[in-house]
Amino acid sequence: MKKGFLTYSLSSAFFDMAANLMRSFGLVFFYIKSGDNIYVAIGAYALSTCFSLVFLYSFAKFIGKIGTMNALLISRITFLLATIPVLVLNESNYLQVLLIWSFLYGIAKAMYFIPQHYMIINMTDKLKRGNSIGMLMAISALIGIFSPFVAGFISSNYGNVGYAIMIAIAFIMSAILMQEIPNMKFSYTGEIKDSLNLKNIKRELRYSIFIQLQSQDGFWQVNIFKIFQNSFIELGVITTLVNLIGAMFNMILGKWLDKHDRLQALRITGFMQGSGWLMRLLVNTPLGVLVSDSYMQLSTRALSESATVFTYDLLSVRGNEVLLDEKIVAREIVLNFTWIMVAILSLVLFYFFGMGSVFILAIVANLGIVIF
């Protein structure tokens, strides 16, 4: 772990808090304002990913020239700007707001993931990467532990305006902390094909695509919002309780990952995640949500941390001529395209077979992580 990583972890924690609230409560706001239309809610994120996919390739050279710290700062400012349309979101303008929000959110994501991956890989040592990533995620969990309850209370009493202001404050805190982080530059050549032909990248993408397939949290957020009878406060309380249960898990897992086979850990956590989706498939009561989400919080943290360490190990493999930035850009393009296809597939399944079919897709995807 190198100089500046702790500061970056704090900045990342405030960013994660804002981004997670934007994904969960923001999705619910689009769902409500569109007349309980899940296609609009999920479509907002799918459209933002389309914009991100369009901008990724063209932004890569620009990010390399201005440096990772400046790029991450711009991404946070753009995420902040994306909260402005939410301030005026209502039943009559939700489609216009969705378009503007998706455009800004897509730009922000395109400016975020490339420098984030590049910086973390360069600021962590392979032998201790599990511990470093565990610390980063643990700090994120601790800082954001009560934010869902606060967001639920604010959303219930002050609506989307209060929600947007809370998220804006978190993004501003994240941007302020960015000033102490090193600004790493690179020269992106625009090569993608060579990266995708690398054995280690093919291996990493195989698991990452399965992880994308099982990422159905948007559907789950809508589902528990309905179970709690459209209560923002109860949604916030249940999410906070779940965060409390899993807050310290990342540090323990991180140290364990540094001493054990990381692919084996990824497969074990894939099994945990699959069983968690099975629990979600079967529950339809508030108590069932608490139990299943508590277990899911542990398995999600385990899968996320295992997958992150595994990904960074493979991306940073030495001994080939393909540069790190080229591998990161190629990976992001593939995964953004995959997520769009997953969103379309999930909405089609929901249309014909209902919510349960989407959760079954997540279970099958996790089996893929275990088997392959």
Secondary structure as UniProt FT lines:
FT   TURN            3..4
FT   HELIX           5..33
FT   TURN            34..35
FT   HELIX           38..66
FT   HELIX           68..82
FT   HELIX           84..87
FT   TURN            91..93
FT   HELIX           94..123
FT   HELIX           126..128
FT   HELIX           129..143
FT   HELIX           147..177
FT   HELIX           178..180
FT   HELIX           193..196
FT   HELIX           199..213
FT   HELIX           217..227
FT   TURN            228..229
FT   HELIX           232..246
FT   TURN            247..248
FT   HELIX           249..257
FT   TURN            258..259
FT   HELIX           262..282
FT   HELIX           286..315
FT   HELIX           324..353
FT   HELIX           355..371
//
